[in-house]
Each structure stands twice: as C-alpha cells, then as structure tokens.
Amino acid sequence: QVHLVESGGGLVQAGGSLRLSCRASGSIVSINAMGWYRQAPGKQRELVASIISSGRTNYADSVRGRFTISIGNAVNTVYLEMNSLKPEDTAVYYCNGNIRTRGSTGDYWGQGTQVTVSS
C-alpha cells in the first residue's frame, strides 16, 4: 500500500509565496512520476506541474514561470514552490504519484491541502 501526504498549504496574500511538500511512503519499488494537481470550487481538477524520474518537468501555462516542481533530498519527496501567487491560484492542491509497487504500477493521490490567496 502507498500513502501520499501533502503539507505546506495555507493563506497568503497575492504576490506571496508558499511551498508545498509531498512525501510518498509504503511498499514502493520505484516512482515513475509525481505531480501536483489543483481543484478550485466548481471546477475540474487540473494538472499544475509534474516531474518524471529523469527530472523532466511539465507545467500548466497558467503557472509556468511562477511555480517550480522539484524532487526533494528526502526519499520519495516532491516540492512545489509557488511564487507570485494570484487569487486565481486558490484551490485544493493534490499530490499524485505514478508508483510501482511489488504487485503493480498505479496512480496514487494525497488527501489535498488548501491554498488560499487573498487579493
């Protein structure tokens, strides 16, 4: 079984910064990719940023240049550094991992962390 736990959300003023962390634990053989998604009220969940095992990254157009996804020094940890935050960045942010366990490979999700940006 695999667990993803996010932390680092909160309330920040427009123009401010936050760093989200996600740590995967459990029966992990390898991690193919990890990513951050977000879901605002009344909207569909959308990809914010992702990183694959080679280190290649991908960003949504709306956050490119402001957000940075990176792999942490701690085992199975990924960060999302968010700068120049805007009110439209307000959402619940979810960590996702495409993870290989002993039995299979699948997508796993964290419980989400709220990010609120005030104007």
C-alpha positions in Angstrom: 0.0 0.0 0.0 1.2 3.5 -0.8 0.4 6.8 1.0 1.0 10.3 -0.2 0.9 13.1 2.4 0.9 16.8 1.5 1.8 19.7 3.7 2.5 23.4 3.3 -0.8 24.9 2.3 -2.3 28.0 3.9 -3.5 31.5 3.5 -1.2 34.0 1.7 -1.7 37.5 0.2 -1.4 38.0 -3.6 2.2 38.2 -4.6 3.3 36.0 -1.8 4.9 32.5 -1.8 4.2 29.1 -0.5 6.0 25.8 -0.7 4.1 22.5 -0.8 5.6 19.2 0.2 4.5 15.7 -0.7 6.0 12.5 0.7 5.2 9.1 -0.6 5.6 6.1 1.7 4.7 2.4 1.7 5.6 -0.6 -0.4 7.4 1.5 -3.1 9.7 -0.1 -5.6 10.2 2.9 -7.8 8.5 6.2 -8.7 7.9 6.9 -12.4 6.5 10.4 -12.0 5.0 12.8 -9.4 2.8 15.8 -9.9 0.6 18.4 -8.4 -3.0 19.0 -9.4 -5.4 21.5 -8.1 -9.2 21.8 -7.9 -11.0 25.1 -7.3 -14.7 25.2 -6.3 -16.9 24.4 -9.2 -14.0 23.5 -11.5 -12.4 20.3 -12.7 -9.2 19.1 -11.2 -6.3 20.3 -13.4 -2.6 19.5 -13.7 -0.3 22.1 -12.3 3.1 20.6 -12.6 4.7 17.2 -13.0 8.2 15.7 -12.9 9.3 12.3 -14.2 12.2 10.1 -12.9 14.6 11.6 -15.4 13.9 15.1 -13.9 12.0 16.4 -16.9 9.3 18.8 -15.8 6.0 20.0 -17.2 3.9 23.0 -16.2 0.4 24.4 -16.9 0.6 27.6 -18.9 -1.1 29.4 -16.0 1.8 28.7 -13.6 4.8 28.5 -15.8 7.5 30.9 -14.6 5.9 31.2 -11.2 5.8 27.7 -9.9 8.7 25.2 -9.7 8.4 21.5 -9.0 11.4 19.6 -7.7 12.4 16.4 -6.1 13.5 16.7 -2.5 16.6 15.4 -0.8 14.4 13.3 1.4 13.4 10.0 0.0 10.3 10.0 -2.2 9.6 13.7 -1.6 8.5 16.3 -4.1 8.1 20.0 -3.6 6.1 22.7 -5.4 7.5 26.2 -4.9 4.8 28.8 -5.7 5.8 32.4 -6.2 3.9 35.5 -7.3 0.6 33.9 -6.2 -2.6 35.2 -7.5 -6.2 34.9 -6.2 -7.0 32.5 -9.1 -4.4 30.1 -7.7 -6.8 29.4 -4.8 -7.7 25.7 -4.8 -7.1 22.4 -3.0 -3.8 21.1 -4.2 -3.3 17.3 -4.6 -0.2 15.4 -4.9 -0.2 12.5 -7.4 2.3 9.8 -7.9 2.7 7.1 -10.6 4.3 4.5 -8.4 5.5 0.9 -8.9 4.9 -1.4 -6.0 5.8 -5.1 -5.8 2.5 -6.1 -7.4 1.7 -3.4 -9.9 2.0 0.2 -11.1 -0.7 2.7 -10.5 -1.7 6.3 -9.7 -1.9 7.3 -6.0 -3.3 10.5 -4.5 -2.8 12.5 -1.4 -5.6 13.9 0.7 -5.1 17.5 -0.6 -4.0 20.7 1.0 -5.9 24.1 0.8 -4.1 27.1 -0.7 -6.0 30.4 -0.4 -4.6 33.6 -2.0 -6.3 36.8 -0.8 -6.4 39.9 -3.0 
